[in-house]
Amino acid sequence: MESSLPSQPTPTSSHGDRAPRESLFGFREIIRHSWSFDPARPGAKWKYFVATGLFNCVFAVALTLGFVAFDSSAQIWTTFWQTLLISNCIGFTIHVLMELAFGALFPRLGINLVRWQQNLTAIVLALIGVFVGYSIAFAILGRNFAALVTKYPRFAFGMLLIGILGCVVWLLITDSQSRRIRAEAEQARHAEEQERLVAQAKDSELRALQAQIEPHFLFNTLSNVLALIDYEPQTAKRMLDSFITHLRHSLDSSRQTRATLGSELDLLKTYLQLIEIRMGSRLRFEIECEDALRSTPFAPLLLQPLVENAVKYGLEPKIEGGTVSIRVARDHGAIRIDVIDDGVGLHAKSTARSGSGVGISNVRERLASLYGGRAALSVTSRTVPEVGTRSSITLHESKTS
C-alpha cells in the first residue's frame, strides 16, 4: 500500500529534468518520490498509481506468506487473491485521498500546513482509507464490512491499532526518505553552483589567454604606420585601414566564447593582409577551406597565434620571405587545420617555434580546456619538398560543437 507525506523537495539534476540513473520510464525516481504527494514531484501521475499498485502487490505477497506460515491449512491462492484485493482497495483509496487533499484541494485553496499538521492530516486520511478500502473490498467479496465491525468491535479496535502502528512506521520511513531527498537536492544545487563557478572561471581564463595573444603586434603596427606617414603616406593609410578592419574583427572575436571556422579564417585573412603591406613581396599567403566546414563551431582567436608564429619566426628571419598556407579539410572523421610555412623551420633556440612558447602554450591550454582529449595540436618540421614548419590542430568532427 502506498501512503505518503507532501512537501518534500524534488532534487534537480544538472543533466536535465531526468536524472541519468533513472530506469525504464523513470520509475526509479517515481518510486523514490512515491512517499510524497508534493504537487511539484517529478513524473506523470499515472506512474505513481503504477508504483502504488506495485507496493500493493508486494504487501499482499508478504501478508499471504505470513498467513500461510501461521495457518498451514490456509489455501495459498485463495488467501493471496483476497489479500491482493484488500491491499489494492486500501492502497488506491489512500492514494486517491492523499492526491485529492495534498495535490488538488489544499493547493487550490491556498492551505499551507506546517509539518505536524501535514503528519496529522496524513494519518487521518490513511486511517479513513483503511476503513473505506476494507468496505470496498468486502463489498466486492459479497460480505458486509459494517456488520462485521458491529458484531466484532474488538476486530475494529485491532484494525485501528494496526492502522495507527502502520502510520507511525510509515511516518518514520517518510521522514528518512524526506531527509535523503532534501540532502540530494542540496547536493544537486551545490553541484550546479560548482559547475557554474567552474564555467565562469574557465571563461575568465580563456579571456585572459586571449588577451595575451601577441600584444606587441599592436605597437609594432602603429610604429610602422608612423614610420611610413612621412615617406609613403598612401601605404601608411592602406596599412591603417587594414589595421582598423583587423582590429574590429579581432575585438568582435575576443568578446565571443564561440565563433565559426569561417569567421576565424576571415580574421586571419585581414591579419595577413595587414602583414603583407608591411612585408611587401616577402609575404605570400593562401587560405583553403571547404564551404561546408566554414560553419563549423570553433573557439575564437585559436588559430591566430599559430599564424603569428609562422610569420614572426618562420618568414621574417628569411631574407626572401615565403608563403603561409592555411588549410582546413576533413581527415578520417576529424577536422584538420594546418598552418604551414616555408620559412627557416624549427630551431632549438626558438622555444616559440618548438612548441613551448607562450603562444603555442596558450593554444594547448585552450584546446585542453575547451575540448579535453578530443583535440590535439602538433608542431613539426617540414623537410619535403621544402623546409619550414607545420602546425596542425585536429578536432573530432562530431564533438566540435
N, C-alpha and C positions, 0 to 999 in steps of 0.2 A: 504494500500500500504506500502511496506517496502522500506526504504532508510536509508542509514547509513554512518557514517564516519569510516575510518580504524584506525589502530594503537592504539587500546585500549587494555591494558594488560589483559591477561587472568588470573583470580585468580586460585591459586592452592589449593589443598586440601591435608591435611596431611593424609587423609584416602585413597589416591589413585587418579586415573585420574577422577573418578566420585565423585562429592560431594554427601554426604549422603542424602541431601534434594531433589535430583533430582526426578522428577516424571517419569511416564512411558516413556521408551526410552530416558530419559534425556531431554525431551522437555522444562522443566522449565529453565534449563541452556541455551538451544538453544534460547528460546525467550528472555532471558536476554542479550544474546550476538548478537541478530539479528540486533542490531543497528550498529554493527561493521563488516567491511569486512576485518579485520586483518587476514592474512593467518594463524596466529597461534591460531585463536579462536577454541574452542573445538567442537567436534562433526563432523558428516559427512555432506557434502554439501547438500545432498538431504533433510536433516532435516530442513535446513534453507529455502529451497524452500517451504517446507510444512508450515513453520512459515509465510513466505510471503503470501501464499495462505490464511492462517487464518486471517492475517491482512487485506487482500483484502476483504474478506467476511464481516468482522466487519465494514470496511469502507463503503462497499456497503449497508449494512443494515442501517447504520447511515444516509447516503445520501438519501436513499429511504424514510425513515421516515420523513426527512426534506422536501423532495419534496411533499409528501402526505400531510404534515401539511400545506404547503403554497398553495397547489392546490388540493382541495378536489375532483376535477373531474378526477384526475390522476388515472389510473389503477395501483393498487399497484404491481401486479405480473409482468406486462409488464415493469413497471418502475424498479422493482427490478432486473429482468434478464438483462435488458440493462445496468443498473448501475453496476451490478456484472461483466458483460463482460468488460465494460470500465475499471473498477477498476482493474481487473486481467491483462488486457493488459498493463495498465500503470505500475502496481506494478511489474510484472515479467520483463517488459522491463527495468525498473530502476534496478532491481536486477541483471539482466544479464550484463548490462553496468557496474555496480559497481564491480561485480565479475570479469569481464574481465580486468577492469582497475587496481583495487587495489589488486585483488587476483592472477592475472596472468601476465599482461603486465608490470606493474611497478616493481614488484619483479624480473622478468626475465631480465629487462633492467637495474636493479640496481638503479632505481629512488627513491630517498628518499625525500619526500615532508615535508616541515615544516607545522605547524598547519594551518596557514592561507591559504597556497596553497592546503592543503587537503580539507579545507572547500569550497574554491572557485571551485575546481575541482568537488567536490561532488554536489554543486549547479548546475553547468553547466550540469553535467551528468543527474541530476534529471530533469532539465527543458527539456533536449533533450528527456529523457524517457517519459515525459508527452506528448509531441507533437507526438513522434513516436507511443506511446501506443494508443493515440486517433486515429491516422491514421489507425492502425491495427484494432481497434475496429469498426471504421466507415466502413472500407472495408468489414469486416465480416457482418455488418448490411446492406450492399449494398448502402452505402452513400459515397459521395466524400468529405473527410475532407478538402482537399486543396481548393476546390471550395467554401466550407463554410467559410473558413478563408478569402479567397479573397473577397467574397461577403460581409462578415460582419467583417471588420477589428477590430471593437470595441470588437467583441467576442474574437478575437485572443489576443487583448491587455488585456482584462479582464482575459483570461486564464493565460497570462504571469504574471499579478499582483498576481492572486491567487496562481500561482506556486511559485513565489518569497516569498509570505507570508507563504505558506506551508513550504518552505525550511527553513525560519527563525525559525518557530515553531519547525521544525524537528531538527535544529541545537541546539536549547535550550534543547530539550529533550535529544539529543545525548550527549551534554556536561554534563548534570546532570547524565545520566546513566554512562558516562565515568568516572566521578568523583567517583561514587559509586563503580564501578568495580575496579578502582585503589585502593580505600580505602580498599575494601575487599581483594584484592591481597596483600596489605601491611599487613593487619591483618593476613592473612594466612601465609605469610612469617614470621611474628613475632611469630605466634603460633608454627610454625615448629621449629624456633630457640629456643623458650622456651622449647619445647619438647626435643630438642637435648641437651640443657643445663641440664634439669632435668634428662635425661638418663645418662649424664656424671656424674652428682652429685651422682646419685643413684649407678652408677658403682664404683665411688670412695668410697662411703660409704660402699658398700659391701666388697670392698677390704680391707678397714680399719677394718671392723668387722672380716674378715678372718684372718687378721694379729694378732688379739687379742686372737686367739684360743690357749689356754694352752701354753704360752711362756715358762713356767718352764719345760715343757716336754723335750725341747732340752737340757737344762742344767742338768736336772736330769739324762737323759740317758747318757750323756757324763761323768758325775760324776760316774755313775755305771760302765761304761767301764773302767775308770781309777782305780776304786777300785778293779776290777777283774783282771786287767792285771798281777799283781804280783802273785796272788793266783790261779786264774783259767783262764789262758791265752786263752784256747780253747773256753771257754764260752764267754770271752770278745770279741774274734774275731767273734764268731757267732752273738753276740749282735751288734757289729759294722757293720757287713754285713747286718743284718736285718734293722738296723737303716738307712744305706745308701739307701737301697731299698725303705724303707718307705719315707725317705726324698725326694727321686727323684719323687715318685708318688705324694707326698704332694705338691711339688713345681709345678709340671705339673698342678695339680688341681687348685692351687691358681692363676694361670695365665689365667684360663678359667672363662667365665661367665655362661657357660652351660656344664654339664657333663651328664653322664647317671647313673642310679642306679647301673648298673653292675660295672662301674669304681669306684664308691664310695664304693661299698662293697669290691672290691679288695683292695682299700686303707685301709679300716678298718681291713681287714684280715692281712695286713702287720703290722699295728699298734698293733693288739692284739698278733701277733706272737712275736713282739718285747717285749711287756709287759710280755708275757709268759716266756721268757728267764729270766727276772728279778724276777718274782714271782714264777717261777717253777710250782710245782703241785698245788699251791694255786689258779691258774687261769685256767679255762677251758672255751672254747667258742665254739659257733656253729652259722653258718650263713645259713639261709634258704630263698631261693628266686626262684620263678618260672622263667624258662628260658625266657618266653615271656615278663616278666617285666624288665629284665636286660637292655633292650634297651630304657627304658622309660627316656625321658629327665629329668634331675634333677640338682639342684644347687650344685656346688662343696663345699666340706667341711661343709655341713649342718648337717651331722649325727655325725661327729667326736666328737663335744662337748658332745653329749648325751652318747657316749661310754666312753669318758674320765671320765665323772661324775660317770657312773656305776662302773668303776674300782676304781677311786680315793676315792669316798665317800661311795660306796656300798661294794666292796670286800676287799680293802686294810685294812680297820679297823677291818675286821673279821679275827680272828686268822686262821681258816681253809680255808679262801678264799671262792671261789664259782664259779658260771658259769654266763657268759654273753651270752645271746641269741639275735640274730638279725634276725627278721622275716619280710619278705615282702610278702604281699598277697592282692588279691582283696577283697573288702568288700563293698557290696551294691553300686556298681557303683563308688567306690573310691579305691585308693591305700592306704593301711595302712602299716606303717613301725613301728614296735615295737622294742625297745631296752629294754630287760628285764634282771634284775639281781636278784639273790637270796641272796643279801648282807644284811646289817644291816637295810635297809629300810629308810624311811624318818624320819628326826629328826627336831624338831623345831629350834634347834640351827644351823642347816646347811642350810643357805639360798640357797646354790648352789643346794641342793637336793630338796628344797621346790619349786623351780621354779623361784626364784628371783635373782639367782646368775648371774654373768657376762656371763658364757657360755650359760645358758638357755635363758637369755635376748637377747643375740646375735641371737640365733636361732629364737626366736619370732620376732625380728625386721626384720630379713632376710625373714622369711616367709611372714610377712605383706608387705614388700617391693616388693617381687617377685610375690606373689600370691594373695595379698589382702585378701578378705574373703573366698577365695577358698581353703585355707589350715588352719590347726589348729594343735596346739601342746598341749598335755596334759601330766602331770606328776602325777602319782597316786601310792599309796601304794599297795603292794600285801600282801594278808593275807592267801590266799588259792592257792595251797597247802602249800606254804612256804612264809615266809616274804621276802620282797625285794621291788624293785621299777620297775615300768613300765613307760617308756617314749614313747609316741606314736605321730607320725605325720600322719595326714590324708590329702591326696590330692585327689581332684576330678579328676578322670582319664582323662576325656575329656578336662581338662583345664591345664594339666601339661606341655604341650609342650611350 
